[in-house]
Amino acid sequence: MRIGRFFTRGSSHVRVPVHVTRKGVFALSETTTPPTPEPPAQPLSTAPPATEPPAPTAPAEGTGKATEPDYRALYEEARTKLTRAEQTARDHKAKATKLDEIEAATKTDAEKAVERATAAEAQLVALRRTAVDAEIRAAASGWADPTDAPRYLDDRDRYLGADGAVDTTAIAADLVAVLTARPHLVRVDGPRRPAPDPSQGQRSGGPSGVAEQIREAEARGDWVTAISLKNQRLTEQARAQR
């Protein structure tokens, strides 16, 4: 910059200070102040660069916005599956109930058959026991109380044959054994008879005669007479032991 050069204005020479720059020449007044210096340049900022916001989700092809799940479609699908599962459960329950009813009906018939068979068997056993007791009481004519005789013969089944017939011979033999062991059970009719005298010989009413009558009665099948004679002989034997 140059100051103090003089230029001519018109026909007179006037001394005017000028300011010469690269852009041209400028006239300066006498009171012109020097130009204000430019402020120094600001230092570069050291702050970190601002973080860029995340890029938005790319929209699906053919749409202008991001894809979102179709909640209504999902709900309808879940509801359909639930309805189908409930229907299947109801069907299975109905089938199971029907099978239970069939099994219960079949089981009930079987149980009824078993109950009927058990009742019939119990009734048959009771009838056989009644028949055996009746035979025992009939054979216990020499007892003081014939109704006591069944109590001393506990094993009633041994008096029944395979065909259900009562073995009266076994009953009579057991009753004789009981009266022999328990003479106090023998019936006493009238005064006591004297013991038989062997020296007087055998009589028709003696032991040999009674045994013969028993054999004849058994040969005829007259078991009532045979049992009665056996009881009579047993009574005589019990009296003789007193």
C-alpha positions in Angstrom: 0.0 0.0 0.0 1.3 3.3 -1.0 0.2 6.7 0.4 1.4 10.1 -0.7 1.3 10.0 -4.4 -0.2 13.0 -6.1 -2.6 12.9 -9.0 -3.8 15.8 -11.2 -7.4 16.8 -11.2 -8.4 18.8 -14.1 -5.9 21.5 -15.2 -4.5 22.1 -11.7 -2.2 20.1 -9.8 -3.7 19.1 -6.5 -1.8 17.1 -4.1 -4.2 14.5 -2.9 -3.1 11.4 -1.0 -4.2 8.2 -2.5 -4.4 4.6 -1.4 -3.1 2.2 -3.9 -4.3 -1.4 -3.7 -4.3 -4.3 -6.1 -7.9 -3.5 -6.9 -7.2 0.0 -7.8 -6.4 3.5 -6.6 -8.5 5.2 -4.1 -8.2 8.8 -3.0 -7.8 9.4 0.7 -9.0 12.4 2.6 -6.6 14.1 4.9 -8.3 12.8 7.9 -8.5 9.2 6.6 -7.7 6.6 9.3 -5.8 3.6 8.6 -7.9 0.5 7.9 -8.9 -1.6 10.8 -6.9 -4.8 11.0 -8.9 -8.0 10.5 -9.5 -10.1 13.6 -7.4 -13.2 13.9 -9.0 -16.4 12.7 -10.7 -18.6 15.3 -9.0 -21.8 16.1 -10.6 -25.0 14.8 -13.1 -26.6 17.2 -11.9 -29.8 19.0 -15.5 -31.0 19.9 -16.3 -34.5 18.7 -18.5 -34.7 15.6 -22.2 -35.2 16.2 -23.4 -38.8 16.0 -25.5 -39.5 13.1 -29.0 -40.9 13.9 -29.5 -44.6 13.0 -30.8 -45.2 9.6 -34.5 -46.0 9.5 -35.5 -49.6 8.7 -35.6 -50.2 5.1 -39.3 -50.5 4.0 -40.4 -53.6 2.3 -40.6 -53.6 -1.5 -43.6 -51.9 -2.8 -44.5 -50.2 0.6 -43.5 -46.9 1.9 -43.1 -47.9 5.6 -41.4 -50.6 7.6 -43.1 -54.1 7.9 -45.1 -54.7 11.2 -46.6 -58.1 12.3 -50.2 -58.7 11.5 -51.5 -59.1 15.1 -55.1 -59.8 14.0 -54.0 -62.5 11.6 -51.9 -64.1 14.4 -54.9 -63.9 16.8 -57.2 -65.5 14.3 -54.7 -68.3 13.7 -54.2 -69.0 17.4 -58.0 -69.0 17.9 -58.5 -71.5 15.1 -55.9 -73.8 16.6 -57.4 -73.5 20.0 -60.9 -74.3 18.7 -59.6 -77.3 16.9 -57.8 -78.6 20.0 -60.9 -78.1 22.2 -63.0 -80.0 19.7 -60.5 -82.9 19.6 -60.4 -83.0 23.4 -64.2 -83.2 23.5 -64.2 -86.0 21.0 -61.7 -88.0 22.9 -63.6 -87.4 26.2 -66.8 -88.7 24.6 -65.0 -91.8 23.3 -63.4 -92.4 26.7 -66.8 -92.0 28.5 -68.4 -94.5 26.1 -65.6 -97.0 26.6 -65.9 -96.6 30.4 -69.7 -97.2 30.2 -69.1 -100.4 28.1 -66.5 -101.6 30.4 -68.7 -100.9 33.5 -71.6 -102.7 31.9 -69.5 -105.7 31.1 -67.9 -105.7 34.5 -71.3 -105.4 36.2 -72.6 -108.4 34.3 -69.5 -110.4 35.3 -69.8 -109.3 38.9 -73.5 -110.2 38.9 -72.7 -113.7 37.5 -70.0 -114.2 40.2 -72.4 -113.0 42.9 -75.1 -115.4 41.7 -72.7 -118.3 41.6 -71.4 -117.4 45.1 -74.9 -117.2 46.5 -75.9 -120.5 44.9 -72.8 -122.1 46.3 -73.5 -120.7 49.7 -77.0 -121.9 49.5 -75.9 -125.4 48.5 -73.4 -125.5 51.3 -76.1 -124.4 53.8 -78.6 -127.1 52.5 -75.9 -129.8 52.8 -75.1 -128.7 56.3 -78.7 -128.8 57.2 -79.1 -132.3 55.8 -76.0 -133.5 57.7 -77.2 -131.9 60.9 -80.6 -133.6 60.4 -78.9 -137.0 59.9 -76.7 -136.4 63.0 -79.7 -135.6 65.2 -81.6 -138.6 63.8 -78.7 -140.9 64.6 -78.2 -139.4 68.1 -81.4 -141.1 69.5 -79.4 -142.5 72.3 -78.2 -139.0 73.4 -79.7 -137.2 76.3 -80.1 -134.2 73.9 -79.8 -135.1 70.2 -79.5 -131.5 69.3 -76.1 -131.4 71.0 -74.7 -134.1 68.7 -73.8 -131.8 65.8 -71.6 -129.6 68.0 -69.3 -132.6 68.5 -69.0 -133.4 64.9 -67.3 -130.3 63.4 -66.0 -131.7 60.1 -69.4 -131.9 58.3 -67.9 -132.2 54.8 -66.4 -135.6 55.5 -70.0 -137.0 55.8 -70.9 -135.8 52.2 -70.1 -138.0 49.2 -69.1 -136.8 45.8 -72.7 -137.0 44.7 -73.9 -135.0 47.8 -75.2 -138.1 49.6 -74.9 -138.1 53.4 -72.7 -141.0 54.8 -74.9 -142.1 57.8 -72.6 -144.9 58.6 -69.7 -142.5 59.3 -72.0 -140.4 61.3 -73.1 -143.3 63.5 -69.5 -144.4 64.1 -68.4 -141.0 65.1 -71.4 -140.6 67.5 -70.5 -143.9 69.1 -67.0 -142.6 69.6 -68.2 -139.4 71.2 -70.5 -141.2 73.6 -67.8 -143.6 74.5 -65.5 -140.7 75.4 -68.3 -138.7 77.1 -70.7 -141.1 78.8 -72.6 -138.3 80.5 -74.1 -137.5 77.1 -76.0 -140.8 77.0 -79.7 -140.8 77.6 -80.9 -142.6 80.7 -84.3 -144.2 80.5 -85.7 -145.6 83.8 -83.6 -147.4 86.5 -80.1 -148.6 85.7 -79.9 -152.1 84.4 -77.5 -154.6 85.9 -74.4 -155.5 83.9 -74.9 -158.6 81.7 -73.6 -162.0 83.1 -71.4 -163.7 80.5 -72.0 -167.1 82.2 -75.7 -166.9 81.2 -74.8 -167.2 77.5 -75.7 -164.9 74.7 -79.2 -163.7 74.4 -81.1 -162.5 71.4 -81.2 -159.0 72.8 -77.5 -159.1 73.8 -74.5 -157.7 71.9 -74.5 -160.5 69.4 -78.2 -160.2 68.7 -77.9 -156.4 68.2 -75.0 -156.7 65.9 -76.9 -159.3 63.8 -79.9 -156.9 63.6 -77.6 -154.1 62.6 -76.1 -156.2 59.8 -79.5 -157.2 58.5 -80.8 -153.6 58.6 -77.7 -152.4 56.7 -78.2 -155.2 54.2 -81.8 -154.1 53.6 -80.7 -150.4 53.3 -82.7 -149.6 56.4 -80.2 -147.1 57.8 -82.6 -145.6 60.3 -83.1 -149.0 62.0 -79.3 -149.7 61.8 -78.5 -146.3 63.4 -81.1 -146.8 66.1 -79.7 -150.2 66.9 -76.2 -148.8 67.0 -77.3 -146.1 69.4 -79.0 -148.7 71.5 -75.9 -150.8 71.7 -73.9 -147.7 72.5 -76.2 -146.8 75.3 -75.9 -150.3 76.7 -72.1 -150.1 76.6 -72.1 -146.7 78.3 -74.4 -147.9 81.0 -72.2 -151.0 81.5 -69.2 -148.7 82.1 -70.8 -146.9 84.9 
